[in-house]
Amino acid sequence: MDRLVIKLLTLEHRLFKWINGRLHNRFLNFWLYYLTHLGGATFTIAFTLLIWLLAPSPWAETGAKALIALAVSHIPVAIAKKLYPRVRPYVTLPETNTFRNPLTDHSFPSGHTTAIFSVTVPFMAEAPILTFILVPIAFIVGISRIYLGLHYPSDVLAGAIVGSAAAAGTVALWP
């Protein structure tokens, strides 16, 4: 079992270094630095509130589902960050590329990735055609977290799972 864990960690570090190091260029530095904020609290809360309050039906209801999924998804994130205080990769891996003011809290799971998936899934459920736009956006936010040196790939994967599950549960249980 220990050998499997070591192999998985080695694979994760390789994937992290490839995304964070080998992919680095001026174009991605600019775009991923800004696109990562699509998963931030300010954008996701403001976006879902505005849709809920201002959009016509059925989008207002979808905005409410997304807002609830966003709130619910961050309960397990907060618990996991307390129970598994994983240090961010830029602290532990030498030569990690980082940007201005890197976060200092724990890295597991990725809150930005959790947020973007919890917000986009209700919209994909409402209009499946949006999947072609929203999945790449959510994926880009997740990749940006690795690219910026803030999360390991497993942090991002866990965030995508938690966010998607919270959103799917919210949509399924919606009265």
SVG drawing of the C-alpha trace seen along z (x, -y; Angstrom):
<svg xmlns="http://www.w3.org/2000/svg" viewBox="-41 -42 55 44">
<polyline fill="none" stroke="black" stroke-width="0.4" points="0.0,0.0 2.9,-2.4 4.4,-1.8 1.1,-2.7 0.9,-5.9 4.5,-6.8 3.8,-6.1 0.6,-8.3 2.5,-11.1 5.3,-10.9 2.9,-11.0 1.0,-13.9 4.3,-15.9 5.3,-15.2 1.9,-16.4 2.1,-19.5 5.6,-20.4 4.5,-19.9 1.5,-22.2 3.2,-24.7 6.6,-24.7 6.7,-23.4 3.5,-25.1 4.5,-28.5 4.5,-31.3 3.5,-35.0 0.1,-34.2 -1.0,-31.7 0.5,-33.9 -1.8,-36.7 -5.0,-34.7 -4.9,-32.1 -4.0,-34.8 -7.3,-36.5 -9.5,-33.5 -8.8,-31.8 -11.0,-34.5 -14.0,-33.0 -13.9,-30.4 -13.3,-33.0 -15.8,-33.9 -16.5,-37.5 -17.4,-36.4 -19.3,-33.2 -21.4,-34.8 -22.1,-37.9 -22.9,-36.0 -25.3,-33.6 -27.0,-36.3 -27.5,-38.5 -28.9,-35.6 -31.2,-34.6 -32.5,-38.2 -32.5,-39.6 -32.9,-36.8 -36.3,-35.6 -37.6,-32.1 -36.2,-29.4 -32.8,-31.1 -33.7,-32.7 -34.4,-29.3 -31.2,-27.9 -29.3,-30.8 -30.9,-30.0 -29.8,-26.3 -26.3,-27.4 -26.2,-29.7 -27.3,-27.0 -24.9,-24.5 -22.1,-27.0 -22.9,-27.4 -23.4,-23.7 -20.2,-22.7 -18.0,-24.8 -19.0,-23.0 -17.0,-19.9 -14.2,-22.1 -13.9,-23.9 -14.0,-20.6 -11.4,-19.0 -9.0,-22.0 -9.2,-21.6 -8.8,-17.8 -6.2,-17.6 -4.0,-20.7 -2.0,-20.1 0.7,-22.7 0.5,-24.5 2.8,-23.2 4.7,-26.5 5.9,-26.1 7.1,-22.5 8.2,-22.1 11.3,-24.0 11.2,-26.0 7.4,-26.4 6.1,-29.3 3.9,-31.6 2.3,-35.0 1.5,-38.0 0.2,-37.4 -0.1,-33.6 -2.6,-32.1 -1.3,-30.9 -4.1,-28.7 -4.3,-24.9 -4.5,-23.6 -6.8,-20.6 -9.3,-20.7 -9.3,-23.6 -12.0,-26.1 -12.0,-27.9 -12.5,-24.6 -15.2,-23.6 -17.0,-26.9 -16.8,-26.9 -18.1,-23.3 -20.9,-23.9 -22.0,-27.0 -21.8,-25.6 -23.5,-22.2 -27.0,-23.6 -26.8,-25.6 -25.6,-22.5 -28.6,-20.6 -31.0,-23.4 -29.6,-23.7 -27.3,-20.8 -26.1,-22.7 -24.2,-25.0 -22.0,-22.0 -19.9,-22.8 -19.0,-26.2 -19.2,-25.6 -17.1,-22.4 -14.1,-24.1 -14.4,-27.2 -14.6,-25.0 -11.6,-22.9 -9.6,-26.1 -10.2,-27.4 -9.0,-24.1 -5.9,-24.0 -5.2,-27.6 -5.0,-26.7 -2.1,-24.3 -0.5,-26.6 -0.4,-29.4 1.4,-27.1 -1.5,-27.1 -2.8,-23.5 -1.8,-20.0 -3.8,-18.1 -5.5,-16.0 -6.7,-19.2 -8.3,-20.3 -9.8,-16.9 -11.3,-16.8 -12.7,-20.3 -14.3,-19.3 -15.9,-16.2 -17.2,-18.1 -18.5,-21.0 -20.2,-18.7 -21.7,-16.4 -23.1,-19.4 -24.6,-20.8 -26.0,-17.5 -27.5,-16.9 -29.0,-20.4 -30.5,-19.9 -31.9,-16.4 -33.4,-17.5 -34.8,-20.8 -38.6,-20.8"/>
</svg>
